[in-house]
Amino acid sequence: MNVSNSLAGWRARRPAFDGRSIGFVPTMGALHRGHSSLVERCRIENEIVAVSIFVNPSQFNDANDLARYPRTLDQDLELLESLGADEVIIPSVPEVYPNGYRFRVEPPPSDLVLEGAHRPGFLQGVMTVVLKLLNLVQADRAYFGEKDYQQLKVITDMTQDFFLTTEIIPCPTVREESGLAMSSRNMLLSPEARCNASRFFRILSAAANRAEARAALEAHGFIVEYVEERWGRRLAAVHLEGVRLIDNVPIPK
Ligand code: PAF
């Protein structure tokens, strides 16, 4: 496995892969089994597996959230090696944003709901960095999890509207045995809160409607940001011990 600690390093390596299929998994590190499943699928479907680790400041609207985002580089590299990744790209902030946050991809008004409404600048930051990364990696396929459902949707729409040639591959949410969706933020929860957090998925899946889901979540100590139904899914964001969790399930019949 080769690790490029600079974009210049990655750019120098990229021509060697011409003619071979490249799969790309963009990440912010703090890797868990959800990421492993993306890398595993990428490994099966491509000759070269490239993974980026970049904690993207432009998608954080809260400096504290950025500061406490978990960083576990040594374990991440070990995991990626064991999964058979070929290339790991770890660019710096000034390399990705050489002119600061100058040009930005703006989400359409129809996406200023859910994450777009509750985390101002988040979708813009995600779309901008993903456009940059897709252009840098020039992959055939890029893999994203369905847990970040709206993120997946705007990225898919953006690649189509900008005629990008990388195919976006949606991958199912990976859950702990308790049902809790895998997330880098889970490691910020105390053991008790982690246990309680498993109710999040169960309540979303079982409630008759979104009002009932909200009431049940609040009764179990979650601070609810939203529970919405769109795109055939029930989507929610909650806080537990100050940690923000999101999840989504098909709208129960
Ligand atoms: O889902 C994530 O980890 C990030 O939002 C992404 C897609 C890597 C962009 O920074």
py3Dmol code that shows the C-alpha trace and the ligand (Angstrom):
import py3Dmol

protein = """\
ATOM      1  CA  MET A   1       0.000   0.000   0.000  1.00  0.00           C
ATOM      2  CA  ASN A   2       1.369   3.379  -0.977  1.00  0.00           C
ATOM      3  CA  VAL A   3       0.635   6.450   1.131  1.00  0.00           C
ATOM      4  CA  SER A   4       0.803   9.862  -0.591  1.00  0.00           C
ATOM      5  CA  ASN A   5       1.129  12.565   2.021  1.00  0.00           C
ATOM      6  CA  SER A   6       0.821  15.273  -0.575  1.00  0.00           C
ATOM      7  CA  LEU A   7      -1.288  15.923  -3.631  1.00  0.00           C
ATOM      8  CA  ALA A   8       1.888  16.350  -5.668  1.00  0.00           C
ATOM      9  CA  GLY A   9       2.843  12.799  -4.642  1.00  0.00           C
ATOM     10  CA  TRP A  10      -0.539  11.416  -5.706  1.00  0.00           C
ATOM     11  CA  ARG A  11      -0.521  13.334  -9.002  1.00  0.00           C
ATOM     12  CA  ALA A  12       2.891  11.889  -9.823  1.00  0.00           C
ATOM     13  CA  ARG A  13       1.564   8.351  -9.256  1.00  0.00           C
ATOM     14  CA  ARG A  14      -1.796   8.710 -11.033  1.00  0.00           C
ATOM     15  CA  PRO A  15      -0.580   8.270 -14.691  1.00  0.00           C
ATOM     16  CA  ALA A  16       0.770   4.802 -13.860  1.00  0.00           C
ATOM     17  CA  PHE A  17      -2.832   3.620 -13.355  1.00  0.00           C
ATOM     18  CA  ASP A  18      -4.098   4.682 -16.791  1.00  0.00           C
ATOM     19  CA  GLY A  19      -5.838   1.766 -18.473  1.00  0.00           C
ATOM     20  CA  ARG A  20      -6.739   0.120 -15.145  1.00  0.00           C
ATOM     21  CA  SER A  21     -10.043   0.557 -13.334  1.00  0.00           C
ATOM     22  CA  ILE A  22      -9.818   2.764 -10.258  1.00  0.00           C
ATOM     23  CA  GLY A  23     -12.267   2.715  -7.374  1.00  0.00           C
ATOM     24  CA  PHE A  24     -12.220   5.543  -4.864  1.00  0.00           C
ATOM     25  CA  VAL A  25     -13.424   5.756  -1.260  1.00  0.00           C
ATOM     26  CA  PRO A  26     -13.273   9.322   0.108  1.00  0.00           C
ATOM     27  CA  THR A  27     -13.180   9.441   3.928  1.00  0.00           C
ATOM     28  CA  MET A  28     -12.434  11.749   6.823  1.00  0.00           C
ATOM     29  CA  GLY A  29     -10.583   8.959   8.659  1.00  0.00           C
ATOM     30  CA  ALA A  30     -11.617   7.493  12.046  1.00  0.00           C
ATOM     31  CA  LEU A  31     -12.474   4.435   9.996  1.00  0.00           C
ATOM     32  CA  HIS A  32     -15.005   1.839  11.153  1.00  0.00           C
ATOM     33  CA  ARG A  33     -16.789  -1.189   9.705  1.00  0.00           C
ATOM     34  CA  GLY A  34     -18.969   1.053   7.549  1.00  0.00           C
ATOM     35  CA  HIS A  35     -15.846   2.290   5.769  1.00  0.00           C
ATOM     36  CA  SER A  36     -14.469  -1.259   5.600  1.00  0.00           C
ATOM     37  CA  SER A  37     -17.571  -2.354   3.689  1.00  0.00           C
ATOM     38  CA  LEU A  38     -17.026   0.452   1.143  1.00  0.00           C
ATOM     39  CA  VAL A  39     -13.361  -0.497   0.695  1.00  0.00           C
ATOM     40  CA  GLU A  40     -14.235  -4.201   0.423  1.00  0.00           C
ATOM     41  CA  ARG A  41     -16.786  -3.555  -2.312  1.00  0.00           C
ATOM     42  CA  CYS A  42     -14.347  -1.212  -4.048  1.00  0.00           C
ATOM     43  CA  ARG A  43     -11.682  -3.959  -3.876  1.00  0.00           C
ATOM     44  CA  ILE A  44     -14.016  -6.441  -5.608  1.00  0.00           C
ATOM     45  CA  GLU A  45     -15.076  -4.082  -8.398  1.00  0.00           C
ATOM     46  CA  ASN A  46     -11.800  -2.351  -9.326  1.00  0.00           C
ATOM     47  CA  GLU A  47      -8.179  -3.084 -10.137  1.00  0.00           C
ATOM     48  CA  ILE A  48      -6.861  -0.163  -8.089  1.00  0.00           C
ATOM     49  CA  VAL A  49      -8.368   0.899  -4.754  1.00  0.00           C
ATOM     50  CA  ALA A  50      -7.675   4.505  -3.712  1.00  0.00           C
ATOM     51  CA  VAL A  51      -8.805   5.917  -0.368  1.00  0.00           C
ATOM     52  CA  SER A  52      -8.485   9.530   0.757  1.00  0.00           C
ATOM     53  CA  ILE A  53      -8.291  10.657   4.372  1.00  0.00           C
ATOM     54  CA  PHE A  54      -9.079  14.340   4.682  1.00  0.00           C
ATOM     55  CA  VAL A  55     -10.965  16.025   7.505  1.00  0.00           C
ATOM     56  CA  ASN A  56     -12.605  18.692   5.392  1.00  0.00           C
ATOM     57  CA  PRO A  57     -12.903  21.955   7.356  1.00  0.00           C
ATOM     58  CA  SER A  58     -15.371  23.544   4.944  1.00  0.00           C
ATOM     59  CA  GLN A  59     -18.131  21.083   5.836  1.00  0.00           C
ATOM     60  CA  PHE A  60     -18.029  21.873   9.576  1.00  0.00           C
ATOM     61  CA  ASN A  61     -20.183  24.796  10.635  1.00  0.00           C
ATOM     62  CA  ASP A  62     -19.010  24.459  14.236  1.00  0.00           C
ATOM     63  CA  ALA A  63     -15.313  24.883  15.118  1.00  0.00           C
ATOM     64  CA  ASN A  64     -15.706  22.663  18.220  1.00  0.00           C
ATOM     65  CA  ASP A  65     -17.155  19.861  16.148  1.00  0.00           C
ATOM     66  CA  LEU A  66     -14.152  20.075  13.785  1.00  0.00           C
ATOM     67  CA  ALA A  67     -11.693  20.201  16.696  1.00  0.00           C
ATOM     68  CA  ARG A  68     -13.122  17.127  18.378  1.00  0.00           C
ATOM     69  CA  TYR A  69     -13.656  15.084  15.208  1.00  0.00           C
ATOM     70  CA  PRO A  70     -11.833  11.795  15.974  1.00  0.00           C
ATOM     71  CA  ARG A  71      -8.426  11.322  14.326  1.00  0.00           C
ATOM     72  CA  THR A  72      -6.975   7.800  14.329  1.00  0.00           C
ATOM     73  CA  LEU A  73      -4.470   7.798  11.467  1.00  0.00           C
ATOM     74  CA  ASP A  74      -2.256   4.880  12.551  1.00  0.00           C
ATOM     75  CA  GLN A  75      -5.209   2.520  13.041  1.00  0.00           C
ATOM     76  CA  ASP A  76      -6.782   3.762   9.797  1.00  0.00           C
ATOM     77  CA  LEU A  77      -3.662   2.901   7.815  1.00  0.00           C
ATOM     78  CA  GLU A  78      -3.432  -0.519   9.452  1.00  0.00           C
ATOM     79  CA  LEU A  79      -7.055  -1.240   8.603  1.00  0.00           C
ATOM     80  CA  LEU A  80      -6.680  -0.066   5.001  1.00  0.00           C
ATOM     81  CA  GLU A  81      -3.598  -2.224   4.552  1.00  0.00           C
ATOM     82  CA  SER A  82      -5.485  -5.261   5.868  1.00  0.00           C
ATOM     83  CA  LEU A  83      -8.358  -4.544   3.448  1.00  0.00           C
ATOM     84  CA  GLY A  84      -5.998  -4.508   0.481  1.00  0.00           C
ATOM     85  CA  ALA A  85      -6.154  -0.795  -0.402  1.00  0.00           C
ATOM     86  CA  ASP A  86      -3.489   0.181  -2.948  1.00  0.00           C
ATOM     87  CA  GLU A  87      -3.306   3.942  -2.572  1.00  0.00           C
ATOM     88  CA  VAL A  88      -4.003   6.226   0.376  1.00  0.00           C
ATOM     89  CA  ILE A  89      -4.098   9.959  -0.279  1.00  0.00           C
ATOM     90  CA  ILE A  90      -3.687  12.269   2.723  1.00  0.00           C
ATOM     91  CA  PRO A  91      -3.654  15.837   1.437  1.00  0.00           C
ATOM     92  CA  SER A  92      -3.210  18.925   3.606  1.00  0.00           C
ATOM     93  CA  VAL A  93      -5.785  21.700   3.924  1.00  0.00           C
ATOM     94  CA  PRO A  94      -3.657  24.265   2.007  1.00  0.00           C
ATOM     95  CA  GLU A  95      -3.228  21.785  -0.845  1.00  0.00           C
ATOM     96  CA  VAL A  96      -6.951  21.137  -1.171  1.00  0.00           C
ATOM     97  CA  TYR A  97      -7.791  24.835  -0.715  1.00  0.00           C
ATOM     98  CA  PRO A  98      -4.749  26.632  -2.214  1.00  0.00           C
ATOM     99  CA  ASN A  99      -6.755  29.828  -2.621  1.00  0.00           C
ATOM    100  CA  GLY A 100      -8.804  29.446   0.517  1.00  0.00           C
ATOM    101  CA  TYR A 101     -12.437  28.585   0.116  1.00  0.00           C
ATOM    102  CA  ARG A 102     -12.695  30.530  -3.152  1.00  0.00           C
ATOM    103  CA  PHE A 103     -15.008  28.640  -5.518  1.00  0.00           C
ATOM    104  CA  ARG A 104     -17.864  26.646  -3.984  1.00  0.00           C
ATOM    105  CA  VAL A 105     -20.539  24.286  -5.237  1.00  0.00           C
ATOM    106  CA  GLU A 106     -23.923  25.553  -4.079  1.00  0.00           C
ATOM    107  CA  PRO A 107     -26.670  22.997  -3.383  1.00  0.00           C
ATOM    108  CA  PRO A 108     -30.018  23.705  -5.062  1.00  0.00           C
ATOM    109  CA  PRO A 109     -32.778  25.319  -2.921  1.00  0.00           C
ATOM    110  CA  SER A 110     -34.624  21.974  -2.927  1.00  0.00           C
ATOM    111  CA  ASP A 111     -31.762  20.560  -0.844  1.00  0.00           C
ATOM    112  CA  LEU A 112     -31.862  23.281   1.807  1.00  0.00           C
ATOM    113  CA  VAL A 113     -33.827  20.894   4.017  1.00  0.00           C
ATOM    114  CA  LEU A 114     -32.698  18.317   6.611  1.00  0.00           C
ATOM    115  CA  GLU A 115     -28.881  18.529   6.759  1.00  0.00           C
ATOM    116  CA  GLY A 116     -29.008  21.451   4.316  1.00  0.00           C
ATOM    117  CA  ALA A 117     -31.226  23.408   6.722  1.00  0.00           C
ATOM    118  CA  HIS A 118     -29.755  22.294  10.048  1.00  0.00           C
ATOM    119  CA  ARG A 119     -26.047  22.468   9.166  1.00  0.00           C
ATOM    120  CA  PRO A 120     -25.567  25.666   7.170  1.00  0.00           C
ATOM    121  CA  GLY A 121     -22.701  25.247   4.703  1.00  0.00           C
ATOM    122  CA  PHE A 122     -22.414  21.488   5.227  1.00  0.00           C
ATOM    123  CA  LEU A 123     -23.689  20.334   1.838  1.00  0.00           C
ATOM    124  CA  GLN A 124     -21.780  23.118   0.110  1.00  0.00           C
ATOM    125  CA  GLY A 125     -18.557  22.021   1.850  1.00  0.00           C
ATOM    126  CA  VAL A 126     -19.161  18.354   1.001  1.00  0.00           C
ATOM    127  CA  MET A 127     -19.979  18.998  -2.654  1.00  0.00           C
ATOM    128  CA  THR A 128     -17.016  21.329  -3.085  1.00  0.00           C
ATOM    129  CA  VAL A 129     -14.506  18.908  -1.589  1.00  0.00           C
ATOM    130  CA  VAL A 130     -15.979  15.881  -3.376  1.00  0.00           C
ATOM    131  CA  LEU A 131     -15.789  17.700  -6.723  1.00  0.00           C
ATOM    132  CA  LYS A 132     -12.127  18.489  -6.015  1.00  0.00           C
ATOM    133  CA  LEU A 133     -11.340  14.920  -4.920  1.00  0.00           C
ATOM    134  CA  LEU A 134     -13.148  13.331  -7.871  1.00  0.00           C
ATOM    135  CA  ASN A 135     -11.190  15.567 -10.238  1.00  0.00           C
ATOM    136  CA  LEU A 136      -7.911  14.683  -8.514  1.00  0.00           C
ATOM    137  CA  VAL A 137      -8.460  10.942  -8.401  1.00  0.00           C
ATOM    138  CA  GLN A 138     -10.181  10.477 -11.784  1.00  0.00           C
ATOM    139  CA  ALA A 139     -11.725   7.215 -10.593  1.00  0.00           C
ATOM    140  CA  ASP A 140     -14.122   5.011 -12.521  1.00  0.00           C
ATOM    141  CA  ARG A 141     -16.275   4.516  -9.427  1.00  0.00           C
ATOM    142  CA  ALA A 142     -16.620   6.243  -6.047  1.00  0.00           C
ATOM    143  CA  TYR A 143     -18.304   4.631  -3.046  1.00  0.00           C
ATOM    144  CA  PHE A 144     -20.565   6.398  -0.527  1.00  0.00           C
ATOM    145  CA  GLY A 145     -22.675   5.042   2.346  1.00  0.00           C
ATOM    146  CA  GLU A 146     -26.461   5.423   2.522  1.00  0.00           C
ATOM    147  CA  LYS A 147     -26.267   6.502   6.167  1.00  0.00           C
ATOM    148  CA  ASP A 148     -25.489  10.011   4.895  1.00  0.00           C
ATOM    149  CA  TYR A 149     -28.484   9.765   2.611  1.00  0.00           C
ATOM    150  CA  GLN A 150     -28.823  13.402   1.579  1.00  0.00           C
ATOM    151  CA  GLN A 151     -25.066  13.671   1.071  1.00  0.00           C
ATOM    152  CA  LEU A 152     -25.201  10.668  -1.258  1.00  0.00           C
ATOM    153  CA  LYS A 153     -28.142  12.205  -3.122  1.00  0.00           C
ATOM    154  CA  VAL A 154     -26.559  15.641  -3.698  1.00  0.00           C
ATOM    155  CA  ILE A 155     -23.253  14.072  -4.750  1.00  0.00           C
ATOM    156  CA  THR A 156     -25.046  11.819  -7.248  1.00  0.00           C
ATOM    157  CA  ASP A 157     -27.014  14.804  -8.619  1.00  0.00           C
ATOM    158  CA  MET A 158     -23.882  16.975  -8.788  1.00  0.00           C
ATOM    159  CA  THR A 159     -21.839  14.415 -10.729  1.00  0.00           C
ATOM    160  CA  GLN A 160     -24.674  14.116 -13.258  1.00  0.00           C
ATOM    161  CA  ASP A 161     -25.173  17.867 -13.646  1.00  0.00           C
ATOM    162  CA  PHE A 162     -21.424  18.507 -14.058  1.00  0.00           C
ATOM    163  CA  PHE A 163     -20.965  15.555 -16.457  1.00  0.00           C
ATOM    164  CA  LEU A 164     -18.350  13.947 -14.211  1.00  0.00           C
ATOM    165  CA  THR A 165     -17.354  10.525 -15.461  1.00  0.00           C
ATOM    166  CA  THR A 166     -16.985   8.835 -12.057  1.00  0.00           C
ATOM    167  CA  GLU A 167     -19.934   6.576 -11.294  1.00  0.00           C
ATOM    168  CA  ILE A 168     -21.321   7.072  -7.763  1.00  0.00           C
ATOM    169  CA  ILE A 169     -22.004   3.737  -6.063  1.00  0.00           C
ATOM    170  CA  PRO A 170     -24.439   3.802  -3.099  1.00  0.00           C
ATOM    171  CA  CYS A 171     -23.646   1.271  -0.369  1.00  0.00           C
ATOM    172  CA  PRO A 172     -25.983   0.072   2.418  1.00  0.00           C
ATOM    173  CA  THR A 173     -25.607   1.359   5.981  1.00  0.00           C
ATOM    174  CA  VAL A 174     -23.586  -0.966   8.201  1.00  0.00           C
ATOM    175  CA  ARG A 175     -24.976  -1.346  11.721  1.00  0.00           C
ATOM    176  CA  GLU A 176     -23.739  -2.596  15.054  1.00  0.00           C
ATOM    177  CA  GLU A 177     -25.547  -5.684  16.329  1.00  0.00           C
ATOM    178  CA  SER A 178     -27.763  -3.345  18.371  1.00  0.00           C
ATOM    179  CA  GLY A 179     -28.917  -1.603  15.183  1.00  0.00           C
ATOM    180  CA  LEU A 180     -26.882   1.572  15.773  1.00  0.00           C
ATOM    181  CA  ALA A 181     -25.526   2.830  12.439  1.00  0.00           C
ATOM    182  CA  MET A 182     -21.723   2.776  12.285  1.00  0.00           C
ATOM    183  CA  SER A 183     -20.349   6.299  12.568  1.00  0.00           C
ATOM    184  CA  SER A 184     -17.014   7.833  13.496  1.00  0.00           C
ATOM    185  CA  ARG A 185     -18.935   9.896  16.050  1.00  0.00           C
ATOM    186  CA  ASN A 186     -20.081   6.796  17.978  1.00  0.00           C
ATOM    187  CA  MET A 187     -16.642   6.656  19.598  1.00  0.00           C
ATOM    188  CA  LEU A 188     -17.398   9.996  21.300  1.00  0.00           C
ATOM    189  CA  LEU A 189     -20.320   8.433  23.242  1.00  0.00           C
ATOM    190  CA  SER A 190     -20.008   7.012  26.765  1.00  0.00           C
ATOM    191  CA  PRO A 191     -20.843   3.265  27.023  1.00  0.00           C
ATOM    192  CA  GLU A 192     -24.297   4.092  28.521  1.00  0.00           C
ATOM    193  CA  ALA A 193     -25.120   6.600  25.788  1.00  0.00           C
ATOM    194  CA  ARG A 194     -23.958   4.141  23.138  1.00  0.00           C
ATOM    195  CA  CYS A 195     -26.368   1.608  24.531  1.00  0.00           C
ATOM    196  CA  ASN A 196     -29.205   4.158  24.536  1.00  0.00           C
ATOM    197  CA  ALA A 197     -28.213   5.274  20.999  1.00  0.00           C
ATOM    198  CA  SER A 198     -29.241   1.889  19.650  1.00  0.00           C
ATOM    199  CA  ARG A 199     -32.857   2.948  20.302  1.00  0.00           C
ATOM    200  CA  PHE A 200     -32.471   5.584  17.570  1.00  0.00           C
ATOM    201  CA  PHE A 201     -32.688   3.048  14.725  1.00  0.00           C
ATOM    202  CA  ARG A 202     -35.323   0.927  16.461  1.00  0.00           C
ATOM    203  CA  ILE A 203     -37.632   3.889  17.094  1.00  0.00           C
ATOM    204  CA  LEU A 204     -37.213   5.226  13.554  1.00  0.00           C
ATOM    205  CA  SER A 205     -38.064   1.806  12.131  1.00  0.00           C
ATOM    206  CA  ALA A 206     -41.031   1.063  14.399  1.00  0.00           C
ATOM    207  CA  ALA A 207     -42.904   4.372  14.892  1.00  0.00           C
ATOM    208  CA  ALA A 208     -46.181   4.717  12.994  1.00  0.00           C
ATOM    209  CA  ASN A 209     -45.354   8.235  11.859  1.00  0.00           C
ATOM    210  CA  ARG A 210     -42.721  10.911  12.333  1.00  0.00           C
ATOM    211  CA  ALA A 211     -44.535  12.651  15.203  1.00  0.00           C
ATOM    212  CA  GLU A 212     -44.590   9.361  17.094  1.00  0.00           C
ATOM    213  CA  ALA A 213     -40.900   8.828  16.306  1.00  0.00           C
ATOM    214  CA  ARG A 214     -40.019  12.282  17.627  1.00  0.00           C
ATOM    215  CA  ALA A 215     -42.029  11.779  20.826  1.00  0.00           C
ATOM    216  CA  ALA A 216     -40.448   8.360  21.492  1.00  0.00           C
ATOM    217  CA  LEU A 217     -36.936   9.683  20.864  1.00  0.00           C
ATOM    218  CA  GLU A 218     -37.499  12.638  23.205  1.00  0.00           C
ATOM    219  CA  ALA A 219     -38.896  10.297  25.870  1.00  0.00           C
ATOM    220  CA  HIS A 220     -35.586   8.415  25.768  1.00  0.00           C
ATOM    221  CA  GLY A 221     -33.455  11.516  26.247  1.00  0.00           C
ATOM    222  CA  PHE A 222     -32.567  12.323  22.624  1.00  0.00           C
ATOM    223  CA  ILE A 223     -32.567  15.969  21.616  1.00  0.00           C
ATOM    224  CA  VAL A 224     -34.280  15.815  18.242  1.00  0.00           C
ATOM    225  CA  GLU A 225     -33.169  18.157  15.457  1.00  0.00           C
ATOM    226  CA  TYR A 226     -35.497  16.740  12.837  1.00  0.00           C
ATOM    227  CA  VAL A 227     -37.475  13.685  11.815  1.00  0.00           C
ATOM    228  CA  GLU A 228     -38.583  14.038   8.174  1.00  0.00           C
ATOM    229  CA  GLU A 229     -39.935  11.810   5.443  1.00  0.00           C
ATOM    230  CA  ARG A 230     -38.617  12.298   1.927  1.00  0.00           C
ATOM    231  CA  TRP A 231     -37.363  10.236  -0.995  1.00  0.00           C
ATOM    232  CA  GLY A 232     -39.204   7.209   0.427  1.00  0.00           C
ATOM    233  CA  ARG A 233     -37.090   7.380   3.603  1.00  0.00           C
ATOM    234  CA  ARG A 234     -37.635   8.474   7.191  1.00  0.00           C
ATOM    235  CA  LEU A 235     -34.559  10.553   8.061  1.00  0.00           C
ATOM    236  CA  ALA A 236     -33.564  11.999  11.428  1.00  0.00           C
ATOM    237  CA  ALA A 237     -30.836  13.856  13.281  1.00  0.00           C
ATOM    238  CA  VAL A 238     -30.555  13.751  17.076  1.00  0.00           C
ATOM    239  CA  HIS A 239     -28.099  14.695  19.801  1.00  0.00           C
ATOM    240  CA  LEU A 240     -27.031  12.497  22.670  1.00  0.00           C
ATOM    241  CA  GLU A 241     -24.421  13.690  25.195  1.00  0.00           C
ATOM    242  CA  GLY A 242     -23.788  16.555  22.770  1.00  0.00           C
ATOM    243  CA  VAL A 243     -22.895  14.108  19.972  1.00  0.00           C
ATOM    244  CA  ARG A 244     -24.857  14.518  16.747  1.00  0.00           C
ATOM    245  CA  LEU A 245     -26.135  11.310  15.166  1.00  0.00           C
ATOM    246  CA  ILE A 246     -28.029  10.843  11.895  1.00  0.00           C
ATOM    247  CA  ASP A 247     -29.791   7.823  10.471  1.00  0.00           C
ATOM    248  CA  ASN A 248     -32.474   6.907   7.951  1.00  0.00           C
ATOM    249  CA  VAL A 249     -34.697   3.927   7.194  1.00  0.00           C
ATOM    250  CA  PRO A 250     -37.253   3.121   4.485  1.00  0.00           C
ATOM    251  CA  ILE A 251     -40.605   4.644   5.548  1.00  0.00           C
ATOM    252  CA  PRO A 252     -42.252   1.821   7.530  1.00  0.00           C
ATOM    253  CA  LYS A 253     -45.396   0.408   5.842  1.00  0.00           C
TER     254      LYS A 253
END
"""
ligand_1 = """\
10
PAF
O -18.906 11.231 4.485
C -17.773 11.717 4.683
O -16.912 11.128 5.329
C -17.442 13.081 4.104
O -18.554 13.908 4.098
C -16.792 13.018 2.698
C -17.745 12.434 1.680
C -15.521 12.188 2.761
C -16.427 14.429 2.229
O -15.541 15.048 3.109
"""
view = py3Dmol.view(width=600, height=400)
view.addModel(protein, "pdb")
view.setStyle({"model": 0}, {"cartoon": {"style": "trace"}})
view.addModel(ligand_1, "xyz")
view.setStyle({"model": 1}, {"stick": {}})
view.zoomTo()
view.show()
